Amino acid sequence: MAIITDQLQFPEGPVALADGSVLVVEIARGTLSRVDPTGAIDVVAETGGGPNGAAIGPEGKCFICNNGGFNWIRRNGRIYPGDQADDYSGGRIERVDIESGEVEVLYEAANGVKLRGPNDLVFDNSGGFWFTDHGKNRPRDRDRTGVFYAKADGSFIEEVIFPLEAPNGIGLSADNDELYIAETPTGRLWAYPLRGPGQLKGERLDRPDGGRVVKGRNSYFMFDSLAVDADGGVCVATLIDGGVTTLYPDGREPKFVSMPDRLTTNVCFGGEELKTAYVTLSSIGQLVALDWDVGGLPLNYLNL
């Protein structure tokens, strides 16, 4: 494992670019930043709030899930997200021009339901994107939230799945015919068959939305964001025991790779044959890289 930098302020949402640099959000700093292979950090855009997930979409724009901000807990040289920020600015989906740094807000609500804490997103091959709303915690209550589908031009947004338990990471299968969603507190990975862009396929088991739980592993952990590999594995950043869990929707036994931070929050793939895993170790401010035995699944709209 190589440490690219340890100077980030709670990094998340890594996106590996063709030039060898990696885009990350710095949630505690309120920025979209670019880390070059030497570890130098350049701020691409200042979003404010809490930029959380990032993905490249149509026209090369970077789309951001902004959770509106946290109160932060700093202890023993580490940083941890707490409850909803005192200056919480509302949840939103933003579109960033990575050349100019211009930030525009695309969505703040869906059919009158305000977004609370958008967390992560993935583009399908039609130009739309799925995203999770993780919600916000407050000292005595927390939000109930779900999963949305939206168009990249700001013209359409719909809540498709409700409720889930603090949905976090999200991804698509190679054929874009199955959607994967990780719940944080339950440590579950859900799989939803799709009929088409933004459409669930139908009933499965006892859930009218068609979801099924993917076979997991036995331990105490929570799930964060995810990436899908070329072998059909769903690589989920894992909290508490700190690492990356690979789960297989076809029922194979899960795998676990340990990492040196309890708050291992996200993973993406880049490099030759997409066999370099870039992982965010958020509480210690690190972006690290390591060889992965299976290449990543190429993302829609991201040319590597």
C-alpha positions as CSV (number, residue, x, y, z in Angstrom):
1,M,0.0,0.0,0.0
2,A,1.3,3.4,-1.0
3,I,0.2,6.6,0.8
4,I,-0.3,9.2,-1.8
5,T,-1.1,11.9,0.7
6,D,-2.0,12.2,4.4
7,Q,-3.0,15.9,4.2
8,L,-6.7,15.7,3.3
9,Q,-9.5,16.8,5.4
10,F,-11.8,13.8,5.6
11,P,-11.5,12.6,2.0
12,E,-14.3,10.7,0.2
13,G,-15.7,10.2,-3.3
14,P,-12.4,9.3,-5.2
15,V,-12.5,9.4,-9.0
16,A,-9.3,8.2,-10.8
17,L,-8.6,10.3,-13.9
18,A,-6.7,9.4,-17.0
19,D,-3.7,11.6,-16.2
20,G,-3.0,9.7,-13.0
21,S,-4.5,12.2,-10.7
22,V,-7.5,11.5,-8.4
23,L,-10.4,13.7,-7.6
24,V,-11.6,13.6,-4.1
25,V,-14.0,15.6,-2.0
26,E,-12.8,16.9,1.3
27,I,-15.9,16.9,3.4
28,A,-14.5,18.8,6.4
29,R,-12.9,21.4,4.1
30,G,-16.0,21.8,1.8
31,T,-14.0,21.3,-1.4
32,L,-13.6,19.2,-4.5
33,S,-9.8,18.6,-4.8
34,R,-7.4,17.0,-7.2
35,V,-4.5,14.9,-5.9
36,D,-1.7,14.4,-8.3
37,P,0.6,11.3,-8.3
38,T,3.2,13.2,-6.2
39,G,0.6,13.9,-3.5
40,A,0.2,17.6,-4.3
41,I,-3.4,18.8,-3.6
42,D,-5.1,21.4,-5.7
43,V,-8.6,22.7,-4.9
44,V,-10.8,22.4,-8.0
45,A,-14.0,23.9,-6.5
46,E,-15.3,25.2,-3.2
47,T,-18.8,23.8,-2.6
48,G,-19.3,24.5,1.1
49,G,-21.6,22.3,3.1
50,G,-20.4,18.7,3.0
51,P,-19.4,17.4,-0.4
52,N,-19.7,13.6,0.0
53,G,-19.9,11.6,-3.3
54,A,-18.5,12.5,-6.7
55,A,-18.8,11.1,-10.2
56,I,-18.0,12.2,-13.7
57,G,-21.1,12.6,-15.9
58,P,-22.0,14.0,-19.3
59,E,-19.8,16.7,-20.8
60,G,-17.0,15.8,-18.4
61,K,-18.7,17.6,-15.5
62,C,-18.3,16.4,-11.9
63,F,-21.5,15.7,-10.1
64,I,-21.5,16.1,-6.3
65,C,-23.7,14.7,-3.5
66,N,-23.6,17.5,-0.9
67,N,-24.8,16.4,2.5
68,G,-25.0,19.9,3.9
69,G,-22.3,19.6,6.5
70,F,-21.4,17.9,9.8
71,N,-20.3,19.0,13.2
72,W,-16.8,17.5,13.6
73,I,-15.2,15.6,16.4
74,R,-11.4,15.8,16.7
75,R,-9.6,13.3,18.9
76,N,-6.1,12.0,19.1
77,G,-5.1,13.4,15.8
78,R,-8.1,12.0,14.0
79,I,-11.4,13.5,12.8
80,Y,-14.9,12.1,12.9
81,P,-18.2,13.3,11.5
82,G,-20.8,14.0,14.1
83,D,-24.4,15.3,14.0
84,Q,-25.9,17.7,11.5
85,A,-23.9,20.9,11.4
86,D,-25.0,23.9,13.4
87,D,-24.8,25.8,10.1
88,Y,-26.4,23.0,8.1
89,S,-27.1,24.3,4.6
90,G,-29.4,21.7,3.3
91,G,-28.8,18.6,1.1
92,R,-28.3,19.1,-2.6
93,I,-26.9,17.7,-5.9
94,E,-24.3,19.9,-7.5
95,R,-22.6,20.0,-10.9
96,V,-19.0,21.3,-11.1
97,D,-17.1,22.4,-14.1
98,I,-13.6,21.0,-13.2
99,E,-11.9,23.4,-15.5
100,S,-13.4,26.7,-14.1
101,G,-14.4,25.5,-10.7
102,E,-18.0,26.8,-11.2
103,V,-20.5,25.1,-9.0
104,E,-24.3,25.0,-9.8
105,V,-27.0,23.4,-7.8
106,L,-29.2,21.0,-9.8
107,Y,-31.5,19.6,-7.1
108,E,-32.5,20.4,-3.6
109,A,-35.8,18.4,-3.4
110,A,-37.9,15.8,-5.2
111,N,-41.6,16.3,-5.5
112,G,-41.6,18.6,-2.5
113,V,-39.4,16.3,-0.4
114,K,-36.2,18.1,0.6
115,L,-33.0,16.3,0.2
116,R,-31.4,15.8,3.6
117,G,-27.9,14.3,3.2
118,P,-27.1,13.1,-0.3
119,N,-24.2,10.7,-0.1
120,D,-23.1,8.9,-3.2
121,L,-24.1,8.5,-6.9
122,V,-23.6,6.5,-10.0
123,F,-24.3,7.2,-13.7
124,D,-26.1,4.7,-15.9
125,N,-25.4,4.4,-19.6
126,S,-28.4,6.6,-20.5
127,G,-27.1,9.7,-18.9
128,G,-29.1,9.6,-15.7
129,F,-27.8,8.9,-12.3
130,W,-28.9,7.1,-9.1
131,F,-28.0,8.6,-5.7
132,T,-28.5,7.8,-2.1
133,D,-29.7,10.1,0.6
134,H,-28.1,9.1,3.9
135,G,-30.0,11.6,5.9
136,K,-28.7,13.6,8.9
137,N,-28.5,12.8,12.6
138,R,-29.4,15.2,15.4
139,P,-29.0,14.7,19.1
140,R,-32.5,13.1,19.5
141,D,-33.7,12.1,16.0
142,R,-32.6,11.2,12.5
143,D,-34.0,11.3,9.0
144,R,-35.7,8.5,7.1
145,T,-34.5,8.5,3.6
146,G,-34.2,6.6,0.4
147,V,-32.7,6.3,-3.1
148,F,-33.4,8.7,-6.1
149,Y,-33.0,8.8,-9.8
150,A,-32.3,12.0,-11.7
151,K,-31.3,13.4,-15.1
152,A,-28.0,15.2,-15.5
153,D,-29.6,18.3,-17.1
154,G,-31.6,19.2,-14.0
155,S,-35.0,18.4,-15.6
156,F,-36.1,15.3,-13.6
157,I,-35.8,13.8,-10.2
158,E,-37.8,11.0,-8.5
159,E,-37.5,9.1,-5.2
160,V,-37.6,5.4,-6.3
161,I,-36.9,3.4,-3.1
162,F,-38.1,4.4,0.3
163,P,-37.3,3.8,3.1
164,L,-33.9,2.3,3.6
165,E,-31.6,2.5,6.7
166,A,-29.2,5.3,6.0
167,P,-28.3,4.2,2.4
168,N,-24.7,5.1,1.5
169,G,-22.7,3.5,-1.3
170,I,-24.3,2.8,-4.7
171,G,-23.3,1.1,-7.9
172,L,-24.5,-0.7,-11.1
173,S,-23.7,-4.0,-12.6
174,A,-21.9,-4.3,-15.9
175,D,-25.1,-4.4,-18.0
176,N,-26.8,-1.7,-15.9
177,D,-29.5,-4.2,-15.1
178,E,-28.9,-4.4,-11.3
179,L,-28.5,-1.7,-8.7
180,Y,-26.4,-2.1,-5.6
181,I,-27.0,-0.1,-2.4
182,A,-25.1,-0.4,0.9
183,E,-26.8,0.5,4.2
184,T,-24.5,1.9,6.8
185,P,-25.8,0.9,10.2
186,T,-27.1,-2.6,9.2
187,G,-24.0,-3.6,7.2
188,R,-26.3,-4.9,4.4
189,L,-25.8,-4.7,0.7
190,W,-29.0,-4.7,-1.3
191,A,-29.4,-5.7,-5.0
192,Y,-32.3,-4.4,-7.1
193,P,-33.0,-5.7,-10.6
194,L,-33.8,-2.9,-13.0
195,R,-36.2,-2.8,-16.0
196,G,-34.6,0.3,-17.4
197,P,-33.2,3.8,-16.5
198,G,-34.7,4.8,-13.2
199,Q,-37.1,1.8,-13.1
200,L,-37.1,-1.2,-10.7
201,K,-37.9,-4.5,-12.4
202,G,-40.6,-5.7,-9.9
203,E,-41.3,-8.0,-7.0
204,R,-38.8,-10.4,-5.5
205,L,-39.1,-12.2,-2.2
206,D,-41.4,-10.3,0.1
207,R,-40.4,-6.8,-0.9
208,P,-42.6,-4.9,-3.4
209,D,-39.5,-3.0,-4.7
210,G,-37.7,-6.2,-5.7
211,G,-34.7,-5.9,-3.4
212,R,-32.7,-8.8,-2.0
213,V,-29.9,-8.9,0.5
214,V,-26.5,-10.0,-0.9
215,K,-24.7,-12.7,1.1
216,G,-22.4,-11.0,3.7
217,R,-19.9,-11.9,6.3
218,N,-20.1,-12.4,10.0
219,S,-18.6,-9.5,12.1
220,Y,-19.6,-6.2,13.6
221,F,-19.1,-3.5,11.0
222,M,-20.9,-0.8,9.0
223,F,-20.8,-0.1,5.3
224,D,-19.9,3.1,3.5
225,S,-19.4,3.7,-0.2
226,L,-18.5,1.2,-2.9
227,A,-17.2,0.3,-6.4
228,V,-17.9,-2.6,-8.6
229,D,-15.1,-4.8,-10.1
230,A,-14.9,-6.5,-13.5
231,D,-15.6,-9.9,-11.9
232,G,-19.0,-8.9,-10.6
233,G,-17.8,-8.2,-7.0
234,V,-19.1,-5.2,-5.1
235,C,-16.2,-3.7,-3.1
236,V,-17.7,-1.9,-0.1
237,A,-15.6,0.4,2.1
238,T,-16.1,-1.0,5.6
239,L,-16.3,1.0,8.9
240,I,-15.4,-0.2,12.4
241,D,-13.1,-3.1,11.5
242,G,-11.7,-0.9,8.7
243,G,-11.2,-2.3,5.2
244,V,-12.8,-3.2,2.0
245,T,-15.4,-6.1,1.8
246,T,-16.1,-7.6,-1.6
247,L,-19.5,-9.2,-1.8
248,Y,-20.8,-11.2,-4.7
249,P,-24.4,-10.9,-5.9
250,D,-24.1,-14.5,-7.4
251,G,-23.6,-16.0,-3.9
252,R,-19.9,-16.5,-3.8
253,E,-18.2,-16.2,-0.4
254,P,-17.2,-12.6,0.5
255,K,-13.7,-11.4,0.9
256,F,-12.1,-8.8,3.2
257,V,-9.0,-6.7,2.9
258,S,-8.0,-4.9,6.1
259,M,-6.9,-1.2,6.0
260,P,-5.2,0.9,8.7
261,D,-8.2,3.1,9.5
262,R,-11.6,2.3,11.1
263,L,-13.1,4.9,8.8
264,T,-12.3,3.4,5.5
265,T,-14.9,5.2,3.5
266,N,-14.6,4.7,-0.3
267,V,-12.7,2.9,-3.1
268,C,-12.3,3.5,-6.8
269,F,-10.3,1.9,-9.6
270,G,-7.7,3.4,-12.0
271,G,-4.3,2.8,-13.5
272,E,-3.4,0.1,-16.0
273,E,-6.3,-2.3,-16.6
274,L,-8.1,-0.6,-13.7
275,K,-6.1,-2.8,-11.3
276,T,-5.1,0.0,-8.9
277,A,-7.5,0.5,-6.0
278,Y,-7.6,4.0,-4.6
279,V,-8.9,4.1,-1.1
280,T,-9.9,7.0,1.2
281,L,-8.9,6.6,4.9
282,S,-10.9,9.5,6.1
283,S,-10.2,9.9,9.8
284,I,-6.4,10.1,9.2
285,G,-6.7,12.2,6.0
286,Q,-5.1,9.7,3.6
287,L,-5.6,8.7,0.0
288,V,-3.8,5.4,-0.6
289,A,-3.2,3.1,-3.5
290,L,-2.7,-0.6,-3.7
291,D,-2.7,-3.3,-6.4
292,W,-6.0,-5.1,-6.7
293,D,-6.3,-8.7,-8.0
294,V,-9.3,-7.9,-10.2
295,G,-9.7,-4.9,-12.4
296,G,-12.4,-2.4,-11.7
297,L,-15.6,-2.2,-13.8
298,P,-15.3,0.8,-16.2
299,L,-17.6,3.6,-15.2
300,N,-20.0,5.3,-17.6
301,Y,-18.8,8.7,-18.8
302,L,-15.3,8.3,-17.3
303,N,-12.7,7.6,-20.0
304,L,-9.5,6.1,-18.6
